[in-house]
Structure formats: structure tokens, C-alpha cells
Amino acid sequence: MYFGIGFFALLTALLAGAAIGHLLGLSAGVGAYLTALILALIGWLAGRRARHQGHSR
């Protein structure tokens, strides 16, 4: 169930990024790519933060 919710949230974010990119004059592919890149960066930062908090305990 949580996998489905997460997949739906990811798909919604990618489609929203494609639409926003299209509104800004970019192609839908570039907007989706930038959104995926930003989401990956956020995930990397969250993982890094969680890993550092685990070492300080």
C-alpha cells in the first residue's frame, strides 16, 4: 500500500514539474528531468542527514 502511495506521489511530482516546465517555456521532458533531479537531490540530502544523526547517537 505504501509503495503505491509513494509511486503516485512521485508520478504526480514529475507530471507537475513537466507542466511547470512547459509554462516556463521549457519542453515537458526537460521539466520532468529537472524535477527528477531536484527530487533525487532532496532524497540524497535527507539520507545524508539521517546517516549523520545516526552516528551522533
PDB file of N, CA, C, O and CB in Angstrom:
ATOM      1  N   MET A   1       0.822  -1.186   0.000  1.00  0.00           N
ATOM      2  CA  MET A   1       0.000   0.000   0.000  1.00  0.00           C
ATOM      3  C   MET A   1       0.872   1.258   0.000  1.00  0.00           C
ATOM      4  O   MET A   1       0.613   2.187  -0.765  1.00  0.00           O
ATOM      5  CB  MET A   1      -0.938  -0.006   1.205  1.00  0.00           C
ATOM      6  N   TYR A   2       1.912   1.297   0.859  1.00  0.00           N
ATOM      7  CA  TYR A   2       2.766   2.482   0.923  1.00  0.00           C
ATOM      8  C   TYR A   2       3.565   2.660  -0.363  1.00  0.00           C
ATOM      9  O   TYR A   2       3.856   3.786  -0.767  1.00  0.00           O
ATOM     10  CB  TYR A   2       3.713   2.390   2.117  1.00  0.00           C
ATOM     11  N   PHE A   3       3.919   1.542  -1.008  1.00  0.00           N
ATOM     12  CA  PHE A   3       4.624   1.633  -2.280  1.00  0.00           C
ATOM     13  C   PHE A   3       3.756   2.323  -3.319  1.00  0.00           C
ATOM     14  O   PHE A   3       4.240   3.162  -4.079  1.00  0.00           O
ATOM     15  CB  PHE A   3       5.038   0.242  -2.769  1.00  0.00           C
ATOM     16  N   GLY A   4       2.492   1.976  -3.354  1.00  0.00           N
ATOM     17  CA  GLY A   4       1.570   2.587  -4.310  1.00  0.00           C
ATOM     18  C   GLY A   4       1.381   4.071  -4.056  1.00  0.00           C
ATOM     19  O   GLY A   4       1.326   4.862  -4.999  1.00  0.00           O
ATOM     20  N   ILE A   5       1.281   4.455  -2.794  1.00  0.00           N
ATOM     21  CA  ILE A   5       1.128   5.869  -2.449  1.00  0.00           C
ATOM     22  C   ILE A   5       2.392   6.643  -2.827  1.00  0.00           C
ATOM     23  O   ILE A   5       2.310   7.744  -3.371  1.00  0.00           O
ATOM     24  CB  ILE A   5       0.824   6.032  -0.937  1.00  0.00           C
ATOM     25  N   GLY A   6       3.546   6.073  -2.541  1.00  0.00           N
ATOM     26  CA  GLY A   6       4.805   6.721  -2.892  1.00  0.00           C
ATOM     27  C   GLY A   6       4.984   6.851  -4.395  1.00  0.00           C
ATOM     28  O   GLY A   6       5.454   7.877  -4.887  1.00  0.00           O
ATOM     29  N   PHE A   7       4.605   5.798  -5.124  1.00  0.00           N
ATOM     30  CA  PHE A   7       4.704   5.849  -6.589  1.00  0.00           C
ATOM     31  C   PHE A   7       3.768   6.916  -7.146  1.00  0.00           C
ATOM     32  O   PHE A   7       4.142   7.658  -8.054  1.00  0.00           O
ATOM     33  CB  PHE A   7       4.371   4.470  -7.210  1.00  0.00           C
ATOM     34  N   PHE A   8       2.560   6.997  -6.610  1.00  0.00           N
ATOM     35  CA  PHE A   8       1.612   8.012  -7.052  1.00  0.00           C
ATOM     36  C   PHE A   8       2.132   9.413  -6.763  1.00  0.00           C
ATOM     37  O   PHE A   8       1.988  10.308  -7.597  1.00  0.00           O
ATOM     38  CB  PHE A   8       0.261   7.805  -6.378  1.00  0.00           C
ATOM     39  N   ALA A   9       2.732   9.618  -5.598  1.00  0.00           N
ATOM     40  CA  ALA A   9       3.290  10.929  -5.252  1.00  0.00           C
ATOM     41  C   ALA A   9       4.446  11.293  -6.173  1.00  0.00           C
ATOM     42  O   ALA A   9       4.557  12.441  -6.603  1.00  0.00           O
ATOM     43  CB  ALA A   9       3.760  10.944  -3.793  1.00  0.00           C
ATOM     44  N   LEU A  10       5.302  10.331  -6.478  1.00  0.00           N
ATOM     45  CA  LEU A  10       6.426  10.581  -7.380  1.00  0.00           C
ATOM     46  C   LEU A  10       5.945  10.907  -8.783  1.00  0.00           C
ATOM     47  O   LEU A  10       6.444  11.840  -9.413  1.00  0.00           O
ATOM     48  CB  LEU A  10       7.358   9.374  -7.417  1.00  0.00           C
ATOM     49  N   LEU A  11       4.987  10.150  -9.271  1.00  0.00           N
ATOM     50  CA  LEU A  11       4.435  10.392 -10.600  1.00  0.00           C
ATOM     51  C   LEU A  11       3.753  11.758 -10.667  1.00  0.00           C
ATOM     52  O   LEU A  11       3.892  12.476 -11.657  1.00  0.00           O
ATOM     53  CB  LEU A  11       3.441   9.284 -10.976  1.00  0.00           C
ATOM     54  N   THR A  12       3.022  12.114  -9.623  1.00  0.00           N
ATOM     55  CA  THR A  12       2.365  13.421  -9.579  1.00  0.00           C
ATOM     56  C   THR A  12       3.392  14.541  -9.583  1.00  0.00           C
ATOM     57  O   THR A  12       3.208  15.543 -10.275  1.00  0.00           O
ATOM     58  CB  THR A  12       1.468  13.534  -8.341  1.00  0.00           C
ATOM     59  N   ALA A  13       4.460  14.389  -8.830  1.00  0.00           N
ATOM     60  CA  ALA A  13       5.509  15.418  -8.785  1.00  0.00           C
ATOM     61  C   ALA A  13       6.181  15.567 -10.146  1.00  0.00           C
ATOM     62  O   ALA A  13       6.455  16.685 -10.580  1.00  0.00           O
ATOM     63  CB  ALA A  13       6.561  15.074  -7.711  1.00  0.00           C
ATOM     64  N   LEU A  14       6.450  14.449 -10.824  1.00  0.00           N
ATOM     65  CA  LEU A  14       7.081  14.519 -12.144  1.00  0.00           C
ATOM     66  C   LEU A  14       6.173  15.191 -13.162  1.00  0.00           C
ATOM     67  O   LEU A  14       6.630  16.007 -13.963  1.00  0.00           O
ATOM     68  CB  LEU A  14       7.454  13.123 -12.627  1.00  0.00           C
ATOM     69  N   LEU A  15       4.896  14.853 -13.135  1.00  0.00           N
ATOM     70  CA  LEU A  15       3.963  15.473 -14.074  1.00  0.00           C
ATOM     71  C   LEU A  15       3.771  16.959 -13.773  1.00  0.00           C
ATOM     72  O   LEU A  15       3.650  17.768 -14.693  1.00  0.00           O
ATOM     73  CB  LEU A  15       2.614  14.752 -14.032  1.00  0.00           C
ATOM     74  N   ALA A  16       3.742  17.319 -12.490  1.00  0.00           N
ATOM     75  CA  ALA A  16       3.641  18.734 -12.130  1.00  0.00           C
ATOM     76  C   ALA A  16       4.886  19.489 -12.584  1.00  0.00           C
ATOM     77  O   ALA A  16       4.786  20.621 -13.059  1.00  0.00           O
ATOM     78  CB  ALA A  16       3.444  18.895 -10.609  1.00  0.00           C
ATOM     79  N   GLY A  17       6.048  18.876 -12.442  1.00  0.00           N
ATOM     80  CA  GLY A  17       7.283  19.503 -12.906  1.00  0.00           C
ATOM     81  C   GLY A  17       7.299  19.680 -14.409  1.00  0.00           C
ATOM     82  O   GLY A  17       7.791  20.691 -14.911  1.00  0.00           O
ATOM     83  N   ALA A  18       6.764  18.706 -15.135  1.00  0.00           N
ATOM     84  CA  ALA A  18       6.681  18.829 -16.584  1.00  0.00           C
ATOM     85  C   ALA A  18       5.743  19.963 -16.976  1.00  0.00           C
ATOM     86  O   ALA A  18       6.030  20.714 -17.909  1.00  0.00           O
ATOM     87  CB  ALA A  18       6.211  17.512 -17.207  1.00  0.00           C
ATOM     88  N   ALA A  19       4.622  20.092 -16.266  1.00  0.00           N
ATOM     89  CA  ALA A  19       3.676  21.170 -16.566  1.00  0.00           C
ATOM     90  C   ALA A  19       4.268  22.538 -16.236  1.00  0.00           C
ATOM     91  O   ALA A  19       4.104  23.486 -17.003  1.00  0.00           O
ATOM     92  CB  ALA A  19       2.373  20.964 -15.789  1.00  0.00           C
ATOM     93  N   ILE A  20       4.950  22.644 -15.105  1.00  0.00           N
ATOM     94  CA  ILE A  20       5.577  23.915 -14.740  1.00  0.00           C
ATOM     95  C   ILE A  20       6.685  24.260 -15.727  1.00  0.00           C
ATOM     96  O   ILE A  20       6.833  25.418 -16.117  1.00  0.00           O
ATOM     97  CB  ILE A  20       6.140  23.855 -13.305  1.00  0.00           C
ATOM     98  N   GLY A  21       7.459  23.264 -16.132  1.00  0.00           N
ATOM     99  CA  GLY A  21       8.497  23.496 -17.135  1.00  0.00           C
ATOM    100  C   GLY A  21       7.907  23.973 -18.447  1.00  0.00           C
ATOM    101  O   GLY A  21       8.471  24.849 -19.103  1.00  0.00           O
ATOM    102  N   HIS A  22       6.783  23.408 -18.830  1.00  0.00           N
ATOM    103  CA  HIS A  22       6.121  23.828 -20.063  1.00  0.00           C
ATOM    104  C   HIS A  22       5.635  25.271 -19.942  1.00  0.00           C
ATOM    105  O   HIS A  22       5.723  26.033 -20.905  1.00  0.00           O
ATOM    106  CB  HIS A  22       4.941  22.891 -20.390  1.00  0.00           C
ATOM    107  N   LEU A  23       5.123  25.654 -18.771  1.00  0.00           N
ATOM    108  CA  LEU A  23       4.683  27.035 -18.559  1.00  0.00           C
ATOM    109  C   LEU A  23       5.853  28.013 -18.605  1.00  0.00           C
ATOM    110  O   LEU A  23       5.682  29.170 -18.992  1.00  0.00           O
ATOM    111  CB  LEU A  23       3.960  27.158 -17.220  1.00  0.00           C
ATOM    112  N   LEU A  24       7.028  27.558 -18.217  1.00  0.00           N
ATOM    113  CA  LEU A  24       8.211  28.419 -18.232  1.00  0.00           C
ATOM    114  C   LEU A  24       8.905  28.445 -19.588  1.00  0.00           C
ATOM    115  O   LEU A  24       9.939  29.093 -19.751  1.00  0.00           O
ATOM    116  CB  LEU A  24       9.189  27.965 -17.177  1.00  0.00           C
ATOM    117  N   GLY A  25       8.333  27.739 -20.558  1.00  0.00           N
ATOM    118  CA  GLY A  25       8.904  27.748 -21.901  1.00  0.00           C
ATOM    119  C   GLY A  25       9.855  26.602 -22.188  1.00  0.00           C
ATOM    120  O   GLY A  25      10.458  26.561 -23.261  1.00  0.00           O
ATOM    121  N   LEU A  26      10.004  25.684 -21.269  1.00  0.00           N
ATOM    122  CA  LEU A  26      10.851  24.507 -21.484  1.00  0.00           C
ATOM    123  C   LEU A  26      10.002  23.385 -22.058  1.00  0.00           C
ATOM    124  O   LEU A  26       8.773  23.447 -22.030  1.00  0.00           O
ATOM    125  CB  LEU A  26      11.539  24.055 -20.160  1.00  0.00           C
ATOM    126  N   SER A  27      10.651  22.378 -22.567  1.00  0.00           N
ATOM    127  CA  SER A  27       9.885  21.218 -23.014  1.00  0.00           C
ATOM    128  C   SER A  27       9.439  20.420 -21.784  1.00  0.00           C
ATOM    129  O   SER A  27      10.000  20.563 -20.697  1.00  0.00           O
ATOM    130  CB  SER A  27      10.730  20.324 -23.989  1.00  0.00           C
ATOM    131  N   ALA A  28       8.429  19.585 -21.978  1.00  0.00           N
ATOM    132  CA  ALA A  28       7.919  18.790 -20.866  1.00  0.00           C
ATOM    133  C   ALA A  28       8.989  17.821 -20.359  1.00  0.00           C
ATOM    134  O   ALA A  28       9.066  17.557 -19.159  1.00  0.00           O
ATOM    135  CB  ALA A  28       6.658  18.018 -21.291  1.00  0.00           C
ATOM    136  N   GLY A  29       9.802  17.296 -21.256  1.00  0.00           N
ATOM    137  CA  GLY A  29      10.869  16.383 -20.859  1.00  0.00           C
ATOM    138  C   GLY A  29      11.911  17.042 -19.986  1.00  0.00           C
ATOM    139  O   GLY A  29      12.378  16.452 -19.012  1.00  0.00           O
ATOM    140  N   VAL A  30      12.273  18.254 -20.327  1.00  0.00           N
ATOM    141  CA  VAL A  30      13.267  18.984 -19.532  1.00  0.00           C
ATOM    142  C   VAL A  30      12.683  19.311 -18.157  1.00  0.00           C
ATOM    143  O   VAL A  30      13.381  19.207 -17.148  1.00  0.00           O
ATOM    144  CB  VAL A  30      13.714  20.289 -20.262  1.00  0.00           C
ATOM    145  N   GLY A  31      11.417  19.702 -18.112  1.00  0.00           N
ATOM    146  CA  GLY A  31      10.779  19.979 -16.825  1.00  0.00           C
ATOM    147  C   GLY A  31      10.719  18.751 -15.947  1.00  0.00           C
ATOM    148  O   GLY A  31      10.977  18.834 -14.747  1.00  0.00           O
ATOM    149  N   ALA A  32      10.377  17.595 -16.535  1.00  0.00           N
ATOM    150  CA  ALA A  32      10.334  16.347 -15.769  1.00  0.00           C
ATOM    151  C   ALA A  32      11.729  15.946 -15.316  1.00  0.00           C
ATOM    152  O   ALA A  32      11.902  15.464 -14.197  1.00  0.00           O
ATOM    153  CB  ALA A  32       9.705  15.222 -16.604  1.00  0.00           C
ATOM    154  N   TYR A  33      12.733  16.142 -16.181  1.00  0.00           N
ATOM    155  CA  TYR A  33      14.109  15.801 -15.820  1.00  0.00           C
ATOM    156  C   TYR A  33      14.594  16.664 -14.654  1.00  0.00           C
ATOM    157  O   TYR A  33      15.201  16.149 -13.715  1.00  0.00           O
ATOM    158  CB  TYR A  33      15.041  15.973 -17.034  1.00  0.00           C
ATOM    159  N   LEU A  34      14.333  17.963 -14.707  1.00  0.00           N
ATOM    160  CA  LEU A  34      14.749  18.844 -13.617  1.00  0.00           C
ATOM    161  C   LEU A  34      14.035  18.495 -12.320  1.00  0.00           C
ATOM    162  O   LEU A  34      14.625  18.566 -11.241  1.00  0.00           O
ATOM    163  CB  LEU A  34      14.484  20.299 -13.981  1.00  0.00           C
ATOM    164  N   THR A  35      12.765  18.119 -12.426  1.00  0.00           N
ATOM    165  CA  THR A  35      12.031  17.708 -11.226  1.00  0.00           C
ATOM    166  C   THR A  35      12.626  16.441 -10.636  1.00  0.00           C
ATOM    167  O   THR A  35      12.801  16.344  -9.421  1.00  0.00           O
ATOM    168  CB  THR A  35      10.548  17.491 -11.549  1.00  0.00           C
ATOM    169  N   ALA A  36      12.940  15.464 -11.488  1.00  0.00           N
ATOM    170  CA  ALA A  36      13.557  14.224 -11.005  1.00  0.00           C
ATOM    171  C   ALA A  36      14.914  14.513 -10.364  1.00  0.00           C
ATOM    172  O   ALA A  36      15.271  13.906  -9.353  1.00  0.00           O
ATOM    173  CB  ALA A  36      13.719  13.212 -12.161  1.00  0.00           C
ATOM    174  N   LEU A  37      15.659  15.431 -10.949  1.00  0.00           N
ATOM    175  CA  LEU A  37      16.962  15.799 -10.397  1.00  0.00           C
ATOM    176  C   LEU A  37      16.804  16.452  -9.025  1.00  0.00           C
ATOM    177  O   LEU A  37      17.564  16.147  -8.106  1.00  0.00           O
ATOM    178  CB  LEU A  37      17.702  16.747 -11.354  1.00  0.00           C
ATOM    179  N   ILE A  38      15.835  17.339  -8.881  1.00  0.00           N
ATOM    180  CA  ILE A  38      15.593  18.004  -7.595  1.00  0.00           C
ATOM    181  C   ILE A  38      15.119  16.997  -6.550  1.00  0.00           C
ATOM    182  O   ILE A  38      15.553  17.044  -5.399  1.00  0.00           O
ATOM    183  CB  ILE A  38      14.552  19.136  -7.755  1.00  0.00           C
ATOM    184  N   LEU A  39      14.225  16.081  -6.948  1.00  0.00           N
ATOM    185  CA  LEU A  39      13.760  15.059  -6.001  1.00  0.00           C
ATOM    186  C   LEU A  39      14.906  14.144  -5.558  1.00  0.00           C
ATOM    187  O   LEU A  39      14.976  13.758  -4.392  1.00  0.00           O
ATOM    188  CB  LEU A  39      12.634  14.221  -6.634  1.00  0.00           C
ATOM    189  N   ALA A  40      15.801  13.797  -6.486  1.00  0.00           N
ATOM    190  CA  ALA A  40      16.957  12.974  -6.128  1.00  0.00           C
ATOM    191  C   ALA A  40      17.882  13.723  -5.176  1.00  0.00           C
ATOM    192  O   ALA A  40      18.439  13.129  -4.253  1.00  0.00           O
ATOM    193  CB  ALA A  40      17.726  12.550  -7.388  1.00  0.00           C
ATOM    194  N   LEU A  41      18.046  15.020  -5.398  1.00  0.00           N
ATOM    195  CA  LEU A  41      18.880  15.828  -4.510  1.00  0.00           C
ATOM    196  C   LEU A  41      18.274  15.903  -3.113  1.00  0.00           C
ATOM    197  O   LEU A  41      18.990  15.797  -2.118  1.00  0.00           O
ATOM    198  CB  LEU A  41      19.063  17.239  -5.083  1.00  0.00           C
ATOM    199  N   ILE A  42      16.963  16.085  -3.036  1.00  0.00           N
ATOM    200  CA  ILE A  42      16.298  16.125  -1.737  1.00  0.00           C
ATOM    201  C   ILE A  42      16.437  14.780  -1.018  1.00  0.00           C
ATOM    202  O   ILE A  42      16.692  14.743   0.185  1.00  0.00           O
ATOM    203  CB  ILE A  42      14.811  16.491  -1.907  1.00  0.00           C
ATOM    204  N   GLY A  43      16.270  13.690  -1.747  1.00  0.00           N
ATOM    205  CA  GLY A  43      16.435  12.364  -1.156  1.00  0.00           C
ATOM    206  C   GLY A  43      17.849  12.117  -0.671  1.00  0.00           C
ATOM    207  O   GLY A  43      18.053  11.530   0.392  1.00  0.00           O
ATOM    208  N   TRP A  44      18.832  12.568  -1.452  1.00  0.00           N
ATOM    209  CA  TRP A  44      20.226  12.402  -1.054  1.00  0.00           C
ATOM    210  C   TRP A  44      20.519  13.202   0.217  1.00  0.00           C
ATOM    211  O   TRP A  44      21.178  12.708   1.132  1.00  0.00           O
ATOM    212  CB  TRP A  44      21.167  12.839  -2.193  1.00  0.00           C
ATOM    213  N   LEU A  45      20.026  14.439   0.262  1.00  0.00           N
ATOM    214  CA  LEU A  45      20.257  15.264   1.451  1.00  0.00           C
ATOM    215  C   LEU A  45      19.560  14.681   2.675  1.00  0.00           C
ATOM    216  O   LEU A  45      20.121  14.700   3.770  1.00  0.00           O
ATOM    217  CB  LEU A  45      19.773  16.695   1.208  1.00  0.00           C
ATOM    218  N   ALA A  46      18.345  14.166   2.503  1.00  0.00           N
ATOM    219  CA  ALA A  46      17.632  13.562   3.632  1.00  0.00           C
ATOM    220  C   ALA A  46      18.356  12.311   4.121  1.00  0.00           C
ATOM    221  O   ALA A  46      18.461  12.090   5.328  1.00  0.00           O
ATOM    222  CB  ALA A  46      16.185  13.217   3.235  1.00  0.00           C
ATOM    223  N   GLY A  47      18.852  11.499   3.208  1.00  0.00           N
ATOM    224  CA  GLY A  47      19.600  10.309   3.595  1.00  0.00           C
ATOM    225  C   GLY A  47      20.902  10.651   4.283  1.00  0.00           C
ATOM    226  O   GLY A  47      21.299   9.995   5.246  1.00  0.00           O
ATOM    227  N   ARG A  48      21.556  11.670   3.791  1.00  0.00           N
ATOM    228  CA  ARG A  48      22.806  12.095   4.408  1.00  0.00           C
ATOM    229  C   ARG A  48      22.564  12.628   5.815  1.00  0.00           C
ATOM    230  O   ARG A  48      23.333  12.350   6.736  1.00  0.00           O
ATOM    231  CB  ARG A  48      23.488  13.161   3.549  1.00  0.00           C
ATOM    232  N   ARG A  49      21.482  13.401   5.972  1.00  0.00           N
ATOM    233  CA  ARG A  49      21.155  13.944   7.290  1.00  0.00           C
ATOM    234  C   ARG A  49      20.799  12.826   8.271  1.00  0.00           C
ATOM    235  O   ARG A  49      21.216  12.855   9.429  1.00  0.00           O
ATOM    236  CB  ARG A  49      19.994  14.944   7.183  1.00  0.00           C
ATOM    237  N   ALA A  50      20.030  11.848   7.808  1.00  0.00           N
ATOM    238  CA  ALA A  50      19.641  10.735   8.677  1.00  0.00           C
ATOM    239  C   ALA A  50      20.864   9.908   9.064  1.00  0.00           C
ATOM    240  O   ALA A  50      20.953   9.419  10.191  1.00  0.00           O
ATOM    241  CB  ALA A  50      18.590   9.843   7.980  1.00  0.00           C
ATOM    242  N   ARG A  51      21.796   9.752   8.143  1.00  0.00           N
ATOM    243  CA  ARG A  51      23.008   8.980   8.438  1.00  0.00           C
ATOM    244  C   ARG A  51      23.864   9.700   9.468  1.00  0.00           C
ATOM    245  O   ARG A  51      24.429   9.064  10.358  1.00  0.00           O
ATOM    246  CB  ARG A  51      23.821   8.733   7.155  1.00  0.00           C
ATOM    247  N   HIS A  52      23.966  11.024   9.358  1.00  0.00           N
ATOM    248  CA  HIS A  52      24.765  11.774  10.330  1.00  0.00           C
ATOM    249  C   HIS A  52      24.098  11.791  11.707  1.00  0.00           C
ATOM    250  O   HIS A  52      24.792  11.771  12.725  1.00  0.00           O
ATOM    251  CB  HIS A  52      24.989  13.209   9.839  1.00  0.00           C
ATOM    252  N   GLN A  53      22.784  11.828  11.754  1.00  0.00           N
ATOM    253  CA  GLN A  53      22.099  11.806  13.051  1.00  0.00           C
ATOM    254  C   GLN A  53      22.266  10.435  13.702  1.00  0.00           C
ATOM    255  O   GLN A  53      22.301  10.339  14.929  1.00  0.00           O
ATOM    256  CB  GLN A  53      20.593  12.147  12.886  1.00  0.00           C
ATOM    257  N   GLY A  54      22.369   9.389  12.912  1.00  0.00           N
ATOM    258  CA  GLY A  54      22.577   8.054  13.463  1.00  0.00           C
ATOM    259  C   GLY A  54      23.939   7.883  14.079  1.00  0.00           C
ATOM    260  O   GLY A  54      24.084   7.131  15.042  1.00  0.00           O
ATOM    261  N   HIS A  55      24.968   8.571  13.545  1.00  0.00           N
ATOM    262  CA  HIS A  55      26.312   8.464  14.092  1.00  0.00           C
ATOM    263  C   HIS A  55      26.483   9.254  15.377  1.00  0.00           C
ATOM    264  O   HIS A  55      27.327   8.914  16.205  1.00  0.00           O
ATOM    265  CB  HIS A  55      27.316   8.927  13.078  1.00  0.00           C
ATOM    266  N   SER A  56      25.694  10.301  15.552  1.00  0.00           N
ATOM    267  CA  SER A  56      25.863  11.138  16.741  1.00  0.00           C
ATOM    268  C   SER A  56      25.202  10.543  17.972  1.00  0.00           C
ATOM    269  O   SER A  56      25.442  11.018  19.082  1.00  0.00           O
ATOM    270  CB  SER A  56      25.303  12.514  16.488  1.00  0.00           C
ATOM    271  N   ARG A  57      24.388   9.530  17.808  1.00  0.00           N
ATOM    272  CA  ARG A  57      23.704   8.914  18.971  1.00  0.00           C
ATOM    273  C   ARG A  57      24.589   7.979  19.712  1.00  0.00           C
ATOM    274  O   ARG A  57      24.167   7.387  20.705  1.00  0.00           O
ATOM    275  CB  ARG A  57      22.469   8.176  18.542  1.00  0.00           C
TER     276      ARG A  57
END
